[in-house]
Amino acid sequence: MRSFFPRSSWLTAIPEVLYSVPSLEIILASDNQITEIQVEPLRKLTRLATLDLRNNSIAHVPAKLGYMEQLRSLGLEGNLFKQPRPAILAQGTASILQYLKDRVPMSERTE
């Protein structure tokens, strides 16, 4: 499986089973009820290039999401969180990832 498209459904989380599909490249999960981004399981998806979580109920974007440098498209607009601000989101995926990465506490950095 290379893609998962549960748009406009009632998902409250990305299904756990997806984290065990290393070939997954695209997750389009906009317009759901997803409440959090689980970074550690997502990091197992080393081929994931597109992650669309627009228009969900995400209250917090984990800074460690910035380490997912293989992402070429990251959609986060229309959620509940205040940071990153819309101006950062409008700059695109590379800017969002850098913004998040810069906010990882020094004691937790894995570079």
BASE-169601 format. One record per residue (C-alpha): z, x, y negated. Coordinates in Angstrom, 3 decimals, m for minus. Layout:
# residues N
<node><z>Z</z><x>X</x><y>Y</y></node>
...
//
This chain:
# residues 111
<node><z>0.000</z><x>0.000</x><y>0.000</y></node>
<node><z>m0.983</z><x>1.368</x><y>m3.396</y></node>
<node><z>0.026</z><x>m1.477</x><y>m5.734</y></node>
<node><z>2.500</z><x>m4.324</x><y>m6.242</y></node>
<node><z>1.707</z><x>m7.190</x><y>m8.656</y></node>
<node><z>4.509</z><x>m9.789</x><y>m8.839</y></node>
<node><z>3.637</z><x>m11.002</x><y>m12.342</y></node>
<node><z>5.201</z><x>m14.162</x><y>m13.699</y></node>
<node><z>7.605</z><x>m14.751</x><y>m10.852</y></node>
<node><z>11.368</z><x>m14.826</x><y>m10.637</y></node>
<node><z>12.143</z><x>m11.304</x><y>m9.476</y></node>
<node><z>15.492</z><x>m10.033</x><y>m10.719</y></node>
<node><z>14.936</z><x>m6.528</x><y>m9.330</y></node>
<node><z>12.177</z><x>m4.396</x><y>m7.905</y></node>
<node><z>12.342</z><x>m5.078</x><y>m4.144</y></node>
<node><z>14.169</z><x>m2.284</x><y>m2.301</y></node>
<node><z>11.448</z><x>m2.064</x><y>0.336</y></node>
<node><z>9.026</z><x>m0.697</x><y>m2.276</y></node>
<node><z>11.107</z><x>2.447</x><y>m2.705</y></node>
<node><z>10.120</z><x>3.469</x><y>0.810</y></node>
<node><z>6.364</z><x>3.278</x><y>0.145</y></node>
<node><z>5.450</z><x>6.817</x><y>m0.991</y></node>
<node><z>1.806</z><x>5.886</x><y>m1.573</y></node>
<node><z>2.712</z><x>3.290</x><y>m4.225</y></node>
<node><z>0.848</z><x>4.054</x><y>m7.466</y></node>
<node><z>1.116</z><x>0.839</x><y>m9.486</y></node>
<node><z>3.937</z><x>m1.629</x><y>m10.109</y></node>
<node><z>2.972</z><x>m4.481</x><y>m12.435</y></node>
<node><z>6.163</z><x>m6.533</x><y>m12.702</y></node>
<node><z>5.879</z><x>m7.998</x><y>m16.179</y></node>
<node><z>7.099</z><x>m11.502</x><y>m17.009</y></node>
<node><z>9.896</z><x>m11.594</x><y>m14.451</y></node>
<node><z>13.698</z><x>m11.601</x><y>m14.735</y></node>
<node><z>14.325</z><x>m7.942</x><y>m13.851</y></node>
<node><z>17.644</z><x>m6.842</x><y>m15.346</y></node>
<node><z>17.793</z><x>m3.104</x><y>m14.671</y></node>
<node><z>15.725</z><x>m0.017</x><y>m13.967</y></node>
<node><z>16.970</z><x>1.927</x><y>m10.942</y></node>
<node><z>15.748</z><x>5.434</x><y>m11.681</y></node>
<node><z>16.879</z><x>7.282</x><y>m8.562</y></node>
<node><z>14.963</z><x>5.064</x><y>m6.121</y></node>
<node><z>11.943</z><x>5.041</x><y>m8.471</y></node>
<node><z>11.891</z><x>8.844</x><y>m8.480</y></node>
<node><z>11.079</z><x>8.745</x><y>m4.756</y></node>
<node><z>7.723</z><x>7.201</x><y>m5.688</y></node>
<node><z>6.061</z><x>10.482</x><y>m6.613</y></node>
<node><z>2.594</z><x>8.905</x><y>m6.898</y></node>
<node><z>3.700</z><x>6.095</x><y>m9.206</y></node>
<node><z>1.426</z><x>6.269</x><y>m12.260</y></node>
<node><z>1.817</z><x>2.769</x><y>m13.736</y></node>
<node><z>5.102</z><x>0.937</x><y>m14.232</y></node>
<node><z>4.813</z><x>m2.304</x><y>m16.200</y></node>
<node><z>8.172</z><x>m3.935</x><y>m16.833</y></node>
<node><z>7.253</z><x>m5.817</x><y>m20.006</y></node>
<node><z>8.898</z><x>m9.145</x><y>m20.790</y></node>
<node><z>11.837</z><x>m8.948</x><y>m18.427</y></node>
<node><z>15.603</z><x>m9.021</x><y>m19.075</y></node>
<node><z>16.303</z><x>m5.271</x><y>m19.087</y></node>
<node><z>19.326</z><x>m4.503</x><y>m21.289</y></node>
<node><z>19.320</z><x>m0.698</x><y>m20.913</y></node>
<node><z>16.668</z><x>1.950</x><y>m20.290</y></node>
<node><z>18.181</z><x>4.910</x><y>m18.402</y></node>
<node><z>17.487</z><x>8.252</x><y>m20.063</y></node>
<node><z>16.623</z><x>9.822</x><y>m16.699</y></node>
<node><z>13.513</z><x>7.640</x><y>m16.564</y></node>
<node><z>12.144</z><x>10.346</x><y>m18.876</y></node>
<node><z>11.943</z><x>12.689</x><y>m15.885</y></node>
<node><z>9.243</z><x>10.534</x><y>m14.295</y></node>
<node><z>6.530</z><x>12.635</x><y>m15.872</y></node>
<node><z>3.881</z><x>11.447</x><y>m13.401</y></node>
<node><z>3.853</z><x>8.050</x><y>m15.174</y></node>
<node><z>0.655</z><x>7.573</x><y>m17.146</y></node>
<node><z>1.448</z><x>4.021</x><y>m18.238</y></node>
<node><z>4.932</z><x>2.665</x><y>m18.919</y></node>
<node><z>5.302</z><x>m0.849</x><y>m20.342</y></node>
<node><z>8.755</z><x>m1.814</x><y>m21.590</y></node>
<node><z>8.089</z><x>m4.116</x><y>m24.547</y></node>
<node><z>9.711</z><x>m7.551</x><y>m24.690</y></node>
<node><z>13.047</z><x>m6.700</x><y>m23.073</y></node>
<node><z>16.640</z><x>m7.015</x><y>m24.316</y></node>
<node><z>17.395</z><x>m3.321</x><y>m24.974</y></node>
<node><z>17.701</z><x>m1.889</x><y>m28.502</y></node>
<node><z>16.776</z><x>1.715</x><y>m27.589</y></node>
<node><z>14.109</z><x>2.949</x><y>m27.504</y></node>
<node><z>13.067</z><x>1.082</x><y>m30.623</y></node>
<node><z>9.713</z><x>m0.702</x><y>m30.881</y></node>
<node><z>8.314</z><x>2.148</x><y>m32.999</y></node>
<node><z>8.842</z><x>4.564</x><y>m30.086</y></node>
<node><z>7.381</z><x>2.099</x><y>m27.575</y></node>
<node><z>4.288</z><x>1.726</x><y>m29.770</y></node>
<node><z>3.636</z><x>5.487</x><y>m29.559</y></node>
<node><z>2.834</z><x>5.247</x><y>m25.857</y></node>
<node><z>4.070</z><x>6.523</x><y>m22.533</y></node>
<node><z>4.310</z><x>10.245</x><y>m23.322</y></node>
<node><z>6.442</z><x>9.550</x><y>m26.409</y></node>
<node><z>8.698</z><x>7.127</x><y>m24.543</y></node>
<node><z>9.275</z><x>9.610</x><y>m21.717</y></node>
<node><z>10.030</z><x>12.434</x><y>m24.156</y></node>
<node><z>12.396</z><x>10.221</x><y>m26.158</y></node>
<node><z>14.296</z><x>9.314</x><y>m22.993</y></node>
<node><z>14.341</z><x>12.852</x><y>m21.618</y></node>
<node><z>15.797</z><x>14.141</x><y>m24.909</y></node>
<node><z>18.714</z><x>11.735</x><y>m24.466</y></node>
<node><z>19.824</z><x>12.955</x><y>m21.051</y></node>
<node><z>23.217</z><x>14.656</x><y>m21.545</y></node>
<node><z>23.069</z><x>18.440</x><y>m21.093</y></node>
<node><z>25.498</z><x>18.230</x><y>m18.165</y></node>
<node><z>23.086</z><x>15.917</x><y>m16.289</y></node>
<node><z>19.783</z><x>17.665</x><y>m16.923</y></node>
<node><z>17.871</z><x>18.654</x><y>m13.814</y></node>
<node><z>15.183</z><x>20.910</x><y>m15.259</y></node>
//
